[in-house]
Amino acid sequence: MTDAVRTTGTGRPTSGWAVGWTFFAAIMMIMVGIFQAIAGLVAIVDDEFYVATRNYVFQFDVTQWGWIHLILGVVVGLSGIYLFTGSVFARTIGVIMALGSAITGFAWLPYDPVWGVVIIAIAVSVIWALTAHGRDVVEG
């Protein structure tokens, strides 16, 4: 019995690793979206939970940051769910949302440095997975 080898539109074999990385990106986006929404809810409910440094460039109230995180978290999570379709539009929105998440994580550094760095690192891995291997989901 022979194993069928699937090929992409370019004639190269579809990589299981590539598809796995794309699904990893989708799951990470869903997870980060949920975490950002929770962080946003915490900031909205208790605006003294996070303490910011003085004279920071981004002078938002913690409640405003909470709304930013809540809305971005919901959009990022929904984008992650949509990534399972593998469409080009979903991957494009996924990269844009990961970029927005990374920028928000950077701006959030004075409020919660560890969380900001984690968000940036996950966003970079999501962007890499979607740009390097995203097309293999549809073709595989």
N, C-alpha and C positions, 0 to 999 in steps of 0.2 A: 504494500500500500504506500502511496507517495503522499507527501504533504503538499498542499497547495500553497504557493507563495504569492501573496498579494503584492501588486506593484502600484506605485504612485503614478500620476499622470506623466512624470518625467521618466518613467521606466525603471526607477530604482525600487528596491523592495521596501515595503512599509515596515517601519521599525516599531516593534512593540514598546520599546523604551520611549520613543517619541510620543506615542499615544498615551503612555503612562504619565509622562511629564505634563501633557496637556490636561489630563484628568487631575493630576496633582495641582496644577494651577487653578482649576475650577474649584476644587475642594478647599484650597487655601483661600481663595477669594470669598467663598461662602463663610468659612471660619472667621476670617479677618472682618468681614462685614458684620457678623454677629458680635464679635468682640468690640468693634468700634461702636456699634449701636448700644451695647451695654455701657461702655465708657461714656458715651454721650448721655445716656439716661442718668448715670451717676452724677455727672456734672450738672445736669438740669435739676435733679432732685436735691442735691447737696452741693451748693456752689462753693463751699469751704473745704471740700474734700481734697481738691487739688490746690497746691500752692505754687504760684508762679514767681519767677525772679522779677525784680524791678527793672525798669528801663529796657524792656524787651521790645524788639522791632514790631512784632505783631501784638498790638495792644487790644486784645479782645477780652471781654469779660468771660469768666469761666462758663457761665450759662450760654453765652454765644458759641463758645467752643463746643459745648455739649450739643447744641442744635446742629452744628456743622458735622460733628462726629455721628450723630444719630442719622441724619439724612444721608451722608456719605456711606455709612455702614449699610443702610438698607439698599442703596443703589449698587454698591459693590457686591453685596450678597446676591442680589437678583442677577447681576451680570455674571457672577460665577455659575448660577443655575443655568443661565442661557448658554454658557460655554459648552455644555454637554451636547448641544446641537452641532458644534464644530463649524458653524458657518463663518465666513470671512467677517461679516458684520459683527458677530458675537466676539470674535477674537480682537477686532479693532476696538470695540467698546471695552473689552477686558483690559487691553493695554492702556487705554485712556484712563480707565478707572484705577488701575494699579498705579499709574503715574500720579493721579490725583491723591491716591492714598499715601504714596511715598512723600509727596509734598506736604500733605497734612501731618504726617508723622514727623517730618522735619520741623514744621512750625510748632508742633506739640512738645518738642524736646524739653523746654524749661518746665513744663507742667509734669511730665512723667518721662524722664530720659530713657529708661529701659524699654518701656512700651514703644516709644518713638523709634528707637533703633530696631526693635523687632519688626515693626510695621514696615520700615524701610527695607530691611533684609528680605522679608517675604515678598514685598512688591517687586523687588529686583528679580527674584527667582521666578515670579509669575510672568513678568515681562519677557524674561529670557525664554521660558518654556513656550509662551504663546508666539513669539516671533521666530524661534528656531524650529519648533516642531508642530505648530498648530494645524498646518494643512494636512498632516497625516491622519487626523481623526476622521475627516470626511473621506479621504481616499482609502483608508484602511478598512 
